[in-house]
Amino acid sequence: MLIFYPRLSNGNVLWTCDSCGNTAEVSEFETNVVALVCMCDMKVHPHCNKEWYYERIYLSKHTRKKK
């Protein structure tokens, strides 16, 4: 499961922590699947997006499509 976040008018992605509700704007133009370490517990939220974002699976899929 992946959580897709909305894109703002400036092109940034609006991330929301699924644990505490903190928000942040993320400059990432390749995807709107985002995972960030939140200050509430110093863990990645949402955890389901961690592999996609931190291991750059989105980038490898994007690269494969171009070949």
Sine and cosine of phi, psi and omega as CSV:
sin_phi,cos_phi,sin_psi,cos_psi,sin_omega,cos_omega
0.00,0.00,0.71,-0.71,0.09,-1.00
-0.86,-0.51,0.56,-0.83,0.09,-1.00
-0.97,-0.26,0.85,-0.53,0.04,-1.00
-0.99,-0.13,0.75,-0.66,-0.01,-1.00
-0.97,-0.22,0.46,-0.89,-0.02,-1.00
-0.94,0.34,0.50,-0.87,0.08,-1.00
-0.99,-0.13,0.72,-0.69,0.00,-1.00
-0.99,0.13,0.18,-0.98,-0.03,-1.00
-0.89,0.46,-0.42,0.91,0.02,-1.00
-1.00,0.08,0.03,1.00,0.04,-1.00
1.00,-0.08,-0.20,0.98,0.03,-1.00
-0.97,0.26,0.36,-0.93,0.06,-1.00
-0.99,-0.13,0.71,-0.71,0.03,-1.00
-1.00,-0.08,0.98,-0.21,0.01,-1.00
-1.00,0.07,0.58,-0.81,0.09,-1.00
-0.75,-0.67,0.76,-0.66,0.04,-1.00
-0.93,0.37,0.77,-0.63,0.00,-1.00
-0.99,0.16,-0.02,1.00,0.02,-1.00
-0.99,-0.16,-0.74,0.68,-0.10,-0.99
-0.86,-0.50,-0.23,0.97,0.01,-1.00
1.00,-0.01,0.03,1.00,0.10,-1.00
-0.84,0.55,0.51,-0.86,0.03,-1.00
-0.82,-0.57,0.37,-0.93,0.07,-1.00
-0.41,-0.91,0.48,-0.88,0.11,-0.99
-1.00,-0.08,0.73,-0.68,-0.04,-1.00
-0.86,-0.50,0.79,-0.62,0.07,-1.00
-1.00,0.02,0.99,-0.10,0.01,-1.00
-0.55,-0.83,0.93,-0.37,-0.14,-0.99
-1.00,-0.07,-0.14,0.99,-0.04,-1.00
-1.00,0.05,-0.37,0.93,-0.09,-1.00
-0.37,-0.93,0.34,-0.94,0.20,-0.98
-0.88,-0.47,0.42,0.91,0.20,-0.98
-0.99,-0.13,0.95,-0.31,-0.14,-0.99
-0.83,-0.56,0.57,-0.82,0.12,-0.99
-0.66,-0.75,0.80,-0.61,0.00,-1.00
-0.78,-0.63,0.43,-0.90,0.13,-0.99
-0.98,0.19,0.84,-0.54,-0.02,-1.00
-0.99,-0.12,0.54,-0.84,0.01,-1.00
-0.93,0.36,-0.29,0.96,-0.08,-1.00
-0.91,0.42,-0.58,0.81,0.01,-1.00
-0.58,-0.81,0.13,0.99,0.00,-1.00
0.84,0.54,0.58,0.81,0.08,-1.00
-0.84,-0.54,0.33,-0.95,0.00,-1.00
-0.98,0.22,0.76,-0.65,0.06,-1.00
-0.75,-0.66,0.65,-0.76,-0.18,0.98
-0.97,0.25,0.59,-0.81,-0.06,-1.00
-0.87,0.49,-0.54,0.84,-0.03,-1.00
-0.92,0.40,-0.33,0.94,0.03,-1.00
-1.00,-0.08,-0.10,1.00,-0.12,-0.99
-0.85,0.53,-0.78,0.63,-0.05,-1.00
-0.89,0.46,-0.70,0.71,-0.02,-1.00
-0.86,0.51,-0.72,0.70,-0.11,-0.99
-1.00,0.08,-0.78,0.63,-0.12,-0.99
-0.97,0.23,-0.47,0.89,0.04,-1.00
-0.99,-0.13,0.14,0.99,0.09,-1.00
0.83,0.56,0.61,0.79,0.07,-1.00
-0.89,0.46,-0.60,0.80,0.03,-1.00
-0.86,0.51,-0.60,0.80,-0.02,-1.00
-0.94,0.33,-0.65,0.76,0.01,-1.00
-0.92,0.39,-0.58,0.81,0.04,-1.00
-0.93,0.36,-0.63,0.78,0.03,-1.00
-0.90,0.43,-0.65,0.76,0.00,-1.00
-0.92,0.39,-0.68,0.73,0.00,-1.00
-0.87,0.50,-0.61,0.79,-0.01,-1.00
-0.90,0.44,-0.54,0.84,-0.06,-1.00
-0.96,0.29,-0.41,0.91,-0.08,-1.00
-0.92,0.38,0.00,0.00,0.00,0.00
